[in-house]
C-alpha cells in the first residue's frame, strides 16, 4: 500500500494580473487539497502585490522577493521554499484541472521509482478559450525510463512533457538539480526535466490535467525561430552531458523534428489568430 505524501504547490509570479486569481482558485479547488500553497511575489508593478495583500486566500503563504530577480532565480527560490515530498510549480497564468493533484500525487505514490509525473494539457488563449484541446506526450504511456523519455523529446524536437503546470516532481530529485537554468529561456522546463529524469522514471497520464495560457502573439514567426534555436541548444546539452543515449541517426532525426515543430508552431499562430476572430473551432493535436 502506498503512503500518502505531503504535497506542495508553488506559484512564482511577476506581473500576474489579471490571471493570478483564477490560477489560485484552480489550485485551491482541487479534489486533493495541497498541504501547502506558496506564492512567491517577484517585483510586480501591475497590482499583483497589492491584490495578494488584500485578497490572498486563507492558507496561502505569500513570500516576497527582496529585489527583482530573473525568472529562473524566482523559480529556484520558489522550490526551495517548499517542504512537501511532492512539488508542483504552477505559472501564474495557468490553470489546473480539479483532479490534477489527486491524479499525479497518486501516480508518484504508487510508482516509487518515478521522480516525475507528466500529463497532457490544454492550450488556451488570453481569454481562456481552448486553442488546442489535447497537447503533449505523443505515444508515451505508463511508466517510462527517464533517459528514454528524454530521448523521445530529443527525437521529436519538442518538449513532449509540457510546461510546469502539467508535471509534478518528487521534491528531492528536483532540488538535487537546482537552480533552473534560464540561459535558453524557451526550454527552461525541459532542460530541468532532462536532469531530474536521470534519477528515475517518468509516469504519465493521457488526459489533460492543466491549461497552459498562450499569450496572443507568443507563437509568432520571429519567436518560433528563437524557440527552434533554443531547442537545438538544449539537444546539444543533452548530447554533451550524456543525458540520453543518442546515435548520429537520432541527432539527424532531431534536427528534422525541430524544424517540423517550428512549422507547427507557426501554423498554430495562424490558427490562433483566426480563433480570436471567431472564425475557427479549437484544434486538437497530440504533438
Secondary structure, DSSP 8 states (H G I E B T S, - for coil): ------EEEEEEESS-TTTHHHHHHHHHT-SS--SEEEEEE----SSHHHHHHHH--TTEEEEE-SS---HHHHHHHHHHH---SEEEE--TT-EE-TTHHHHHHHHHHH-TTEEEEEEEEEEE-TT--EEEEEES-TT--SEEEHHHHHHHHHHHTS-TT-SGGGEEEEHHHHHTT-S---TTGGGHHHHHHHHHTTSSEEEEEEEEEEEEE--TTTT-HHHHHHHHHHHHHHHHHHHHHT-S---HHHHHHHHHHHHHHHHHHHHHHHHHHHHHTT-S--B----
